[in-house]
Amino acid sequence: MSEEATISLLGYNIYSDDKEYLAVAKGVINTINPHSYVISRKDGKFRKALEAADYLLPDGTGITIAARILAGQKINKIAGSDLHEIVLKSLNKSKGSCFYLGSSEKTLNLIRERLKREYPDVRTRFFSPPFRDKFSKEENGTMTKAVNDFRPDVLFVGMTAPKQELWVHENMENLNVPLICCIGAVFDFYAGTVKRPGRFWINAGLEWLPRLLKEPARLWKRNFVSSPLFLWYILKEKFQRFKD
């Protein structure tokens, strides 16, 4: 990826090009939003995983606001759901294949059924890993073997951040896949187990609001702790630049 396709922001090189280009991307694609940025400031391993990505997508209105304030540049938000759709359309056209790693068997079965209807020419395989914070060496071996035996064009990883990014970063050398996409909540969105807010909320930059109202216990920290902290870091950086 050329430097012209990225913007340097808060210590990261964030993708700023046309999202349709991602249909032919190779390597590891991660996303960053205000919450994951705040986590990365305290978690060095997570930060390294984000920095190592070949593409780091601005998945959050806060990131696009930061680009305007700190760099005077307009960039478009690219959510994990956008990436998922772009890649699937490309795979369906080329009769390619993808592997879904993460989530429950129930969710994966719902994804499988929807894919049959919407992208019938995409070959798929699925694996639901054990539900725990960290996997054993044997479990990692089982997962990487399942992926490599299928030899997919794309690996979608949905274990939520920062677990999914850390897993890919730690197991990258053992994975033989051209494109790896860490897309977290997209598994639930696509399966329909969690409904993504409508286009009005997305276009208005307020996708977080209906999600917060539906899942306050899970998302309160993201919106009432991480978001204000992120704004503080932006203002602090802006002041420092003005001072210098």
N, C-alpha and C positions, 0 to 999 in steps of 0.2 A: 504494500500500500504506500503510495507516495505521500510526502509530507503535506502536499497541497490538499489532501483528503482528510486532514486532521487539524484540530485546534488544540493548542497547549492550554490546559485549564486546571488550576489547582493541583499541579504536579502530575497530571495525566495527559496523554495524547488521545483526545476523544474524536471519534469519527464525525466528519461534518459534510460528507459528500451525499450524492443521490442514493436513497435507500434501495433503489432497484438494482444497483450495482452488486448488492449483497447476494444476488441470485447466482453469481459466479465466483463468489469469494472462496478462499481456501485458508485453512488454519483454524484458530480458535476465536470465537466471537463471544465476548462477555458484554454485559450491560452495566451501566452505572447510574445511580440516582442519588438524591441527597442522603437517604438512609444508608445505603451501602458505602457512600463516601465517608460518612461519620464513623461507621464501623471500621473502615480501613485505616483511619487515623490511629486507632488503638490496636488493631490486629495486623502486625507486620506481615504475617504469612498471607493474609487475604490481600493486602496491598500488593505484594509481589505477584500474586495470581492475576490481579487486575492489570498490572503493568506488563505482564508477559503476554497478554492477549494480543492477537494480530489485529483485532478490531474491538474497540471499546465504544459501544453505542450509548448515546444520550437518552436513556430511558427514564425521563423525569422532567417535568416542567421546570423544576428548580435548576437543572443543569442548563437548560436553554436560557433561563434568566441570568445565570452566572456568566454565560458566554457573552451576553449583551453588556452586562455591567463591567466585567473584567477585560473583555477583549473587543468590545464594540462590534461584535459579529453576530449575525442571526444564523442560528442552526435549527434544524427541525428535530423534534423528538422522534425517536425510533424505538418503539416498544418491542418487547419480546414477541408479542402477538403479531406485530408487523413483520418481523423477521421470519417467524414461523410460516406465515402465509406466503411470503415471497419465495422462500426456499421450497415449499411444497408445490407451488405452481411450476417452478422450474423443474423439479423432479418428475412431476406428472407429465410434463412435455417431453422430457428426455427418457421417460420410463426408468427412472432411477430408483434408489432405495434409501430408506432411513431406518434408524434404530432409536427407539424410545427407552431411555434408562431413567427410572425413577417412579415415584408415586405408587399407589396401590393397584392390585389386580383389577379391582372394580373400575378405577379411573382409566386404566390402560385398555380395558375391554370397551369402554365407551368411546375412547379415542379410535380404537380399531374399527368400530362400526361406522363412525362418522367418516373416517378416511375412505372406507369402501364406497361410500356414497359420493364424496366430493372429489377424491383423488384416486380413482380406481386403477390407474396405471402405475401407482407408486408401490413398490414392494416394501413390506414392513416386517419388523420384528420387535418384540417388547420384552422388558425385564424389570420386575419389581424387586428392588433390593430390600434387605432387612431394614426395619425402621429403627435406626439408632444413629447417634451423633457421629460415631466413627466406626469404620469397618476394619475387620481383621485383614491380615495379609492374604489369607485364604479366600475371604469374601471378595477382596479386590481382584484377586486372580480369576475368580469365577466370573465376575462381571466383565473384565477386559477380554477374557476368552470368548464369552458369549458374543460380544461386539465383533471381535476379530474374525470369529468363525463365520459370521454373516457377511462380513466385508461390505458394510454399507457405504453409500456415498456421503451420508450425513448422519451424525450422532446428535440427537437432542437429549440434553441432560436436564432433568427437572427435579432437583432436590432442595430447592430454595437456597438463597444466598445466606452466608458465605460457603455453605457446605458444598454446593455444586462446583463453584469455581476452584475451591481448594482440592476437591477430588480430581478434577480434570488436570490441574496443575501438577499434582503429585503422581498421577498415573499416565501422563501424556506420553512418556517414552514407550509405554507398553501398548498404546492404542494405534492401530493402523487404519486411520480414517482421514479422508481429505478435509472434511469440515466438521467442526464440533461447535454446537451452539448451546450455551447455558441459558435456559429460558424459564426456569422456575415455575411461577404461577400459571404459565401458559398451558401446562398440562391440564389443570383444573378448568381453565377458561374454555379450552377446546372441547374437553369432555362434557362441559355443561354442569359440572358439580359446583362451580362457582361462576356466577354470571358477570361478565365484564360490562362495565357501564356503557351506555349508548354513545353514539357518535356525537351527540350534542355536548356531553360532558368531556369527551376526548378532545374535540375541537376547541372547546373553551379553556382547556388546560386545567380542568377541574375533575379529572377522572378519580382522583384520590378521595373526593368528598362522598359520593355514594358508596364507595368501597368502605370508607371509615364508618358510615352509618350502618352498614350491614354487618361489619366485623369489628366493632369498637374494641373488644378485648384483645384482639390480635394486632390491631393497627394503631392503637392510641399512642404507643411509644414512638412509632415512625413519624406520626404527624405532630405530636405535641412535645417531643424531645429532639428527635433528629432534625426535623425541618427548621425549628428555630436555631439550633446549633449550626446548621448549614448556612443559614442566612448570616449568622454572626461571623462565620469564617469568611464568607464573601465580603462583608463590609470591612472586616479586619484586613483582608488582602488588599482591598481597594484603598483603604486609608494608608497602608504601608507603601503602596505604589505612589500615592499622592505625596507622601512624606519624603520619599526618596527623590 
